[in-house]
Amino acid sequence: MNGNIGKVAVVTGAAGGIGRVTARMFAAQGYTVVAVDIEEAVFDEENIHFRRADLCSYDDICGVFDYAKRSFGGVHVLVNNGAISKFSKSVFEITPEEFRRVIDTNLCGSFMCCKQFIDANRGMEYGRIINIASTRWHQNEADWEAYGASKGGLVSLTNTLCVSLADTPITVNAISPGWIQCSDYDTLSREDHRQHPSGRVGVPEDIARMVLFLAARENDFINGANIVIDGGMTKRMIYYTAEDYWKE
């Protein structure tokens, strides 16, 4: 018998990419899934229930968790995956409002989901918060200030929540993906793949498998971790060679 029958997971940012694959993997493992996104999404699986929500709206988030409690009795797992993930703009041009929108969605939205999850998890035998951060929290390139700051905040939030929730059955961990290609994988070049020590660019399943591992009830000694999944890229020193400088 599948031990995940009756378990409930909320996955944000579930309309596509990592979130969609994660929601479907949870469903395949027997979980009831509440899939959340600001964009409408359709799932074939009967045990995936879509709810539209803006992560900047606490009312929307409360509505998602109220639905989960009413419909399924509570929530065992929260995956904070929803984010504005493709925003980059020069520091000389980005407005405070644009910066704030990224922080409000990626960091404040995740915090509000955590608040509601803690309440929805009350009385459950265990709980898991899994925050999807990014290797950009500590290794970045120009023009990604807003996104990098939001993901750095999410890693820090993970660290503190782990300690704050020590007297509960909830563990809190983060996953920091590197380059994860969510579509058009066949358009990647040989060089794209070979620059990774693992020999390939990542796919959403690489992240979703770790999410499911961390979500398992028996994995309660993994707590406060930030697991980097990037094919080894952040371990690689990259320097310009003399040739590169001459090319410029």
C-alpha positions as CSV (number, residue, x, y, z in Angstrom):
1,M,0.0,0.0,0.0
2,N,1.3,3.5,-0.9
3,G,2.2,5.2,2.4
4,N,1.6,8.6,0.8
5,I,-2.1,8.1,0.4
6,G,-3.8,10.8,2.5
7,K,-0.8,13.0,2.5
8,V,-1.4,16.6,1.2
9,A,1.2,18.8,-0.6
10,V,0.8,22.5,-1.6
11,V,3.1,23.4,-4.5
12,T,3.3,27.1,-5.6
13,G,4.4,28.1,-9.1
14,A,2.8,24.9,-10.4
15,A,1.6,26.0,-13.8
16,G,4.9,25.1,-15.5
17,G,8.6,24.2,-15.2
18,I,9.8,22.8,-11.9
19,G,6.5,23.4,-10.1
20,R,4.4,21.5,-12.6
21,V,6.8,18.5,-12.7
22,T,6.9,18.5,-8.9
23,A,3.1,18.6,-8.6
24,R,2.8,15.7,-11.0
25,M,5.5,13.6,-9.2
26,F,3.8,14.1,-5.9
27,A,0.5,13.0,-7.5
28,A,2.2,9.9,-8.9
29,Q,3.4,9.0,-5.4
30,G,-0.1,9.2,-4.0
31,Y,-0.2,12.6,-2.5
32,T,-3.2,14.9,-2.9
33,V,-1.7,18.1,-4.4
34,V,-3.0,21.6,-4.3
35,A,-1.3,23.3,-7.3
36,V,-1.0,27.1,-7.0
37,D,-0.2,29.7,-9.6
38,I,-1.2,33.1,-10.8
39,E,-1.6,31.6,-14.3
40,E,-4.4,29.2,-15.0
41,A,-3.2,25.5,-15.3
42,V,-5.0,22.3,-16.2
43,F,-3.9,18.9,-14.9
44,D,-5.1,15.4,-16.0
45,E,-4.4,13.9,-12.6
46,E,-7.5,13.6,-10.4
47,N,-5.5,14.1,-7.2
48,I,-4.2,17.5,-8.4
49,H,-6.4,20.4,-7.5
50,F,-5.6,23.8,-9.0
51,R,-6.1,27.1,-7.1
52,R,-5.3,30.4,-8.6
53,A,-3.4,32.9,-6.3
54,D,-1.2,35.9,-6.5
55,L,1.7,35.3,-4.1
56,C,1.7,39.1,-3.3
57,S,-1.8,38.8,-1.8
58,Y,-2.1,37.4,1.7
59,D,-5.9,37.1,1.1
60,D,-5.2,34.8,-1.9
61,I,-2.7,32.7,0.1
62,C,-5.1,32.4,3.0
63,G,-7.8,31.2,0.6
64,V,-5.5,28.4,-0.7
65,F,-4.8,27.1,2.7
66,D,-8.4,27.5,3.9
67,Y,-9.4,25.4,0.9
68,A,-6.8,22.7,1.8
69,K,-7.9,22.5,5.4
70,R,-11.6,22.4,4.5
71,S,-11.2,19.9,1.7
72,F,-8.4,17.6,3.0
73,G,-8.0,18.3,6.7
74,G,-4.6,19.9,6.6
75,V,-1.3,20.1,4.8
76,H,1.8,17.9,5.2
77,V,4.2,19.5,2.7
78,L,4.7,23.1,1.4
79,V,6.9,23.6,-1.7
80,N,7.6,27.4,-2.1
81,N,8.5,27.3,-5.8
82,G,6.5,30.3,-7.1
83,A,8.6,33.2,-8.1
84,I,9.3,35.9,-10.7
85,S,12.3,34.0,-12.1
86,K,13.2,35.8,-15.4
87,F,13.5,39.4,-14.3
88,S,16.8,41.1,-14.8
89,K,17.4,44.8,-15.3
90,S,20.3,47.2,-14.9
91,V,20.8,48.6,-11.5
92,F,20.9,52.0,-13.2
93,E,17.4,51.5,-14.6
94,I,15.4,49.3,-12.2
95,T,12.8,51.1,-10.2
96,P,12.1,50.6,-6.5
97,E,8.7,49.4,-7.5
98,E,10.1,46.7,-9.8
99,F,12.6,45.6,-7.2
100,R,9.9,45.5,-4.5
101,R,7.6,43.4,-6.8
102,V,10.3,40.7,-7.1
103,I,10.9,40.7,-3.3
104,D,7.2,40.7,-2.5
105,T,6.5,37.7,-4.8
106,N,9.6,35.6,-4.2
107,L,10.4,36.2,-0.5
108,C,7.3,37.8,1.1
109,G,5.0,35.4,-0.8
110,S,7.0,32.4,0.5
111,F,7.0,33.7,4.1
112,M,3.2,34.2,3.9
113,C,2.8,30.7,2.6
114,C,5.0,29.4,5.5
115,K,2.7,31.3,8.0
116,Q,-0.4,29.7,6.6
117,F,1.3,26.3,6.3
118,I,2.3,26.2,10.0
119,D,-1.4,26.7,10.9
120,A,-2.6,24.2,8.3
121,N,-0.1,21.6,9.6
122,R,-1.2,21.9,13.2
123,G,-2.3,18.5,14.5
124,M,-0.6,16.6,11.7
125,E,2.0,14.0,12.5
126,Y,4.8,15.7,10.6
127,G,5.4,18.7,8.3
128,R,7.9,19.7,5.6
129,I,8.7,23.2,4.2
130,I,10.8,23.1,1.0
131,N,11.9,26.4,-0.4
132,I,13.2,26.6,-3.9
133,A,16.0,29.1,-3.9
134,S,18.8,29.4,-6.5
135,T,22.5,29.3,-6.9
136,R,22.1,33.0,-7.6
137,W,21.8,33.6,-3.9
138,H,25.6,33.6,-3.6
139,Q,26.9,33.5,-7.2
140,N,25.5,35.9,-9.7
141,E,26.0,38.1,-12.7
142,A,25.2,41.7,-13.5
143,D,21.6,43.0,-13.4
144,W,20.1,40.2,-11.2
145,E,20.1,42.2,-8.0
146,A,16.3,41.8,-7.3
147,Y,16.2,38.1,-8.0
148,G,19.5,37.3,-6.2
149,A,18.4,39.3,-3.1
150,S,15.0,37.5,-3.0
151,K,16.7,34.1,-3.2
152,G,19.3,35.0,-0.6
153,G,16.5,36.1,1.7
154,L,14.8,32.7,1.1
155,V,17.9,30.8,2.1
156,S,18.2,33.0,5.3
157,L,14.5,32.4,6.0
158,T,15.1,28.7,5.7
159,N,17.9,28.8,8.3
160,T,15.8,30.8,10.8
161,L,12.6,28.9,10.4
162,C,14.4,25.6,11.0
163,V,15.4,26.9,14.5
164,S,12.1,28.7,15.2
165,L,10.1,25.5,14.5
166,A,12.3,23.2,16.5
167,D,9.4,22.4,18.9
168,T,7.2,21.4,16.0
169,P,7.3,18.3,13.7
170,I,8.1,20.6,10.8
171,T,11.5,20.6,9.1
172,V,12.6,23.4,6.8
173,N,15.0,23.0,3.9
174,A,16.0,24.8,0.7
175,I,17.1,23.6,-2.7
176,S,19.2,25.9,-4.9
177,P,19.0,24.9,-8.5
178,G,21.5,25.9,-11.1
179,W,20.7,26.0,-14.8
180,I,17.5,24.0,-15.2
181,Q,16.1,24.0,-18.7
182,C,12.4,23.8,-18.6
183,S,11.7,23.7,-22.4
184,D,13.5,23.4,-25.7
185,Y,16.1,21.1,-24.2
186,D,17.1,19.9,-27.7
187,T,18.2,23.4,-28.7
188,L,21.0,23.5,-26.2
189,S,24.5,23.3,-27.6
190,R,27.3,20.8,-26.9
191,E,29.1,23.6,-25.0
192,D,26.1,24.3,-22.8
193,H,26.2,20.7,-21.6
194,R,30.0,20.3,-21.4
195,Q,30.6,23.3,-19.2
196,H,28.8,21.4,-16.4
197,P,31.0,18.9,-14.6
198,S,28.0,16.5,-14.8
199,G,28.1,16.8,-18.5
200,R,24.6,18.1,-19.1
201,V,22.2,21.0,-18.3
202,G,19.6,20.2,-15.6
203,V,16.0,19.4,-16.1
204,P,13.0,20.0,-13.7
205,E,13.0,16.3,-12.7
206,D,16.4,16.8,-11.1
207,I,14.9,19.2,-8.7
208,A,11.5,17.4,-8.2
209,R,13.2,14.2,-7.2
210,M,15.0,16.0,-4.4
211,V,11.8,17.7,-3.3
212,L,10.1,14.3,-2.9
213,F,13.1,13.0,-1.0
214,L,13.0,15.9,1.5
215,A,9.2,15.6,1.8
216,A,9.4,12.0,3.0
217,R,8.4,11.6,6.7
218,E,11.5,9.5,7.5
219,N,13.9,12.2,6.3
220,D,13.4,14.3,9.4
221,F,17.2,14.6,10.2
222,I,17.7,16.8,7.2
223,N,16.8,20.2,8.6
224,G,18.1,23.7,7.8
225,A,20.0,22.5,4.7
226,N,20.4,24.3,1.4
227,I,21.0,21.7,-1.2
228,V,22.7,22.9,-4.3
229,I,21.7,21.0,-7.5
230,D,23.7,22.5,-10.4
231,G,25.7,19.7,-12.0
232,G,28.8,20.9,-10.2
233,M,28.9,24.4,-11.7
234,T,29.4,26.3,-8.5
235,K,32.5,24.2,-7.7
236,R,34.2,25.3,-10.9
237,M,36.6,28.2,-11.1
238,I,36.1,30.2,-14.3
239,Y,38.8,32.7,-15.3
240,Y,39.4,34.6,-18.5
241,T,42.4,33.4,-20.3
242,A,44.9,35.7,-22.1
243,E,43.2,34.6,-25.4
244,D,39.8,35.8,-24.1
245,Y,41.2,39.2,-23.3
246,W,42.8,39.5,-26.7
247,K,39.5,38.6,-28.3
248,E,37.8,41.6,-26.5
